[in-house]
Amino acid sequence: MENRNCRNCRFWRETPRSDVLGGDCCIRAPSIVMGHLNLISGGSDGTDAATIGFWPGTDEDDWCGEFVER
């Protein structure tokens, strides 16, 4: 098959650029965890937590060896 690029791969996600961390990405593998953030909230101990992670950014014309047709 021709055009074995991200645009035609089932793992590629196009994300609106208006998103805070907007950008197209590959979700072939689990997200990469970047850190843990303690948030202030109304919980019993006054804190809550969030894990921060992301998937690798890609362009529609990129390609790799993990391509699977949509």
Secondary structure as GFF3:
##gff-version 3
##sequence-region A 1 70
A	DSSP	three_ten_helix	6	8	.	.	.	ID=ss1
A	DSSP	beta_strand	12	13	.	.	.	ID=ss2
A	DSSP	beta_strand	25	26	.	.	.	ID=ss3
A	DSSP	beta_strand	32	40	.	.	.	ID=ss4
A	DSSP	beta_strand	47	54	.	.	.	ID=ss5
###
